[in-house]
C-alpha cells in the first residue's frame, strides 16, 4: 500500500509502513554523530529518486541546534548535511544530487543549495517573498523573489532576468522544453530559452497556477466579479475547461498528469478532495485538516506541489494531515477510484508519500 513520511506529535520525522503498521524514527539520537542531539523537526522531505530523506531541526534557542539532516537509505546512516541553518522548507533536486532549503537569514529569507555528497552549501538568493523551481536536469533554478523572476545556475553564478514586474504569484514552473512559466500583473507568461515570451492566459487571474507533469495542461485560478473558478487550459489545443466554480484552498496534479485533485471547502472547518479527470468529478469524504497543514503548507501549495507528494506514486490514493474526532493528529489516506474505506494513520501532524 506504500509508506508515508510524517512528522509526529513529538516533532520527529517518522517513516510509516501502511501495510505492516511499522514506524521507524529517522535520525534517532543513537544514529547521529557523537556531537548530534535531538531537536524538534520543522519539516521533512523524501528525495524524488528515493535515495534519501531529509529533515530540518530547530531547537528554537539562541545558539541552539539548527540543522538539516540526511538519512541515506543505501548506507542506512544519518548525518548532518548543513549546520546553523534554521530551515523551514526543503526541496530536493529531481536527480537527488542537491537539496535546496529556505531559512530566515540575517538579511531576510535565504534560499541555499547543499550538495548531498560533499555538503557544500551555496546561497542562491535572498529576499521576500521567495519561491523557486528546479529544472529537470537540476542545472538551473527559476526563482521568484520580490517583484523579480529570474533563472540562475545551481552554482548561483549565472542569472537571466525574466521580468522585474512579477505579479503576486508563488512559484514559477519549468516546461519540458526549458521554458519557464511565471505570472505578471497582466497574465501568466511562458518565456522560452531564447528569451521569447508569450502570454498563455488572459483576463483577471489570481496568479495561482500549476502545470501537469508533461507541461501540457495548466490549471489556474480565474476571478471574474465575485466568481472564482479553477480553469484547466490545454496548452497544445488552447481548449479551456472549468473544473470548479467554488472556493478552493489548493490543487495538485496526479503523477501521470491525468487527474487534478482540488482541496475544496466541505463545511465549517472541513475540507474534501475533489478529483477531476476532465470528464468526471468525484468528491471524497470530508475531513478536518490539521493546523500545521493549514498554516505551513496550503498557503504555498504551488511550492510544495513541486517537492512533496500528496498523491501516491501510482496515482491511486491521496493523503492529507487531519484531526481525528478527539482532536488528535492523524493522516487520512483516501482511494480515488472505487469505494475502499478511508485509512487513518494516527500521530501525524504533517504527512506525505515516501518514494521507493
C-alpha positions, -999 to +999 in steps of 0.1 A: +000+000+000+030+023+004+048+043+030+043+078+045+069+103+057+053+120+087+061+145+114+046+131+146+033+150+177+067+145+193+082+165+164+101+136+150+105+126+113+089+091+111+086+066+082+053+047+084+046+015+065+009+013+057+008-025+052+026-036+083+019-006+105+056-004+114+070+031+122+107+040+121+120+072+136+145+089+112+176+103+130+172+088+164+199+101+187+217+068+185+220+072+148+235+107+149+273+116+151+286+120+186+280+157+186+244+153+173+215+158+196+178+156+192+158+187+183+123+193+171+116+186+134+103+216+115+098+199+081+108+168+062+110+156+026+118+125+005+141+127-025+124+121-058+146+092-067+142+077-032+179+077-023+175+097+009+152+116+033+159+150+047+145+168+077+152+202+093+155+205+131+155+237+152+157+238+190+143+274+189+170+285+213+197+311+208+229+292+198+207+260+198+206+232+173+196+243+138+205+216+113+194+199+081+199+162+084+200+134+059+191+097+062+209+077+034+188+046+026+216+027+009+240+031+038+213+031+065+230+060+082+222+095+094+244+126+091+242+164+094+241+180+059+241+217+070+247+233+103+235+267+117+206+266+091+172+272+106+154+258+075+116+256+074+111+243+038+131+217+018+131+210-019+153+182-034+166+185-070+149+160-094+180+138-095+186+139-058+221+153-061+211+186-043+188+198-016+176+234-016+163+249+017+147+281+028+157+298+060+155+330+079+188+347+074+203+380+087+191+399+056+157+382+054+147+349+037+176+330+023+175+302-002+205+280-004+215+247-021+235+219-004+252+192-024+243+159-008+277+141-013+300+169-003+278+190+019+289+221+001+264+249+006+258+279-017+234+308-010+215+313-042+190+342-034+179+364-006+147+385-003+110+382+003+087+366-009+110+338-022+098+308-043+116+286-068+115+257-091+142+232-102+149+225-139+145+188-149+183+184-152+190+202-119+214+226-136+192+257-132+167+272-107+139+295-116+134+320-087+106+345-078+119+370-053+102+403-046+090+416-080+116+398-100+115+364-117+148+350-129+168+319-137+201+311-120+226+283-123+228+258-095+261+274-086+244+308-083+267+325-107+246+330-139+213+350-138+188+356-166+161+381-155+127+371-168+108+401-155+111+429-130+073+431-129+063+397-114+028+395-101+016+383-067+022+347-076+040+319-058+064+295-075+075+295-112+073+262-131+095+247-158+083+234-191+099+203-206+115+224-234+133+246-209+108+275-209+097+290-175+061+298-166+055+327-143+028+353-136+029+390-142+003+415-132-015+410-165-011+374-175+005+340-169+035+341-192+057+314-208+093+325-215+114+303-237+151+296-237+156+322-264+140+348-241+109+350-263+078+355-241+041+347-248+010+350-226-008+317-220-037+332-201-056+365-205-080+383-182-082+385-145-065+357-126-052+352-091-016+342-100-022+307-086-014+280-111+001+246-115+015+227-146+008+190-151+040+167-152+041+168-190+038+206-192+008+203-215-021+215-192-022+245-170-045+247-140-051+283-128-075+303-107-096+329-126-116+356-109-145+373-127-165+396-105-175+376-074-169+343-091-137+323-085-131+294-109-105+268-114-097+266-151-076+239-170-061+251-203-047+227-228-015+245-240-014+224-272-050+229-284-059+260-265-091+244-251-103+257-217-124+237-192-139+250-160-131+224-133-148+241-104-166+274-097-163+275-059-138+284-032-107+262-030-075+260-010-051+242-033-048+218-063-024+191-072-018+172-105-015+134-103+019+119-111+008+108-146-010+142-152-044+126-159-062+139-129-064+171-108-070+169-070-086+201-056-090+209-019-124+224-015-144+235+015-170+210+028-185+228+057-173+247+088-137+236+095-140+208+069-122+201+036-125+174+010-106+162-021-124+169-053-108+149-081-114+157-118-102+138-148-116+163-173-149+143-177-160+134-142-157+150-108-156+128-077-158+142-041-141+122-014-152+121+022-147+153+041-120+156+069-108+182+093-074+194+082-045+197+107-035+231+119+001+228+106-010+218+072-034+248+070-007+272+083+025+259+068+017+241+036-016+250+019-009+288+015+022+278-005+008+247-023+024+255-057+058+253-040+050+221-021+034+205-053+069+205-068+087+189-038+062+169-017+038+142-028+001+142-017-006+117-045+007+081-042+032+072-070+005+051-088-020+079-087-045+058-068-045+075-034-043+109-017-030+117+018-039+147+040-029+156+076-061+158+096-076+159+130-095+129+144-128+132+162-110+136+195-087+164+181-056+142+179-035+145+147-037+118+120-031+113+083-061+103+062-054+081+032-082+080+006-086+059-025-096+079-056-113+050-075-137+026-060-153+026-026-124+015-004-128+029+032-105+057+043-073+046+060-064+067+092-028+068+104-025+081+139+001+106+152+008+126+121+009+164+122+023+165+086+023+137+061+035+130+025+041+099+004+076+084+006+093+074-026+106+039-031 
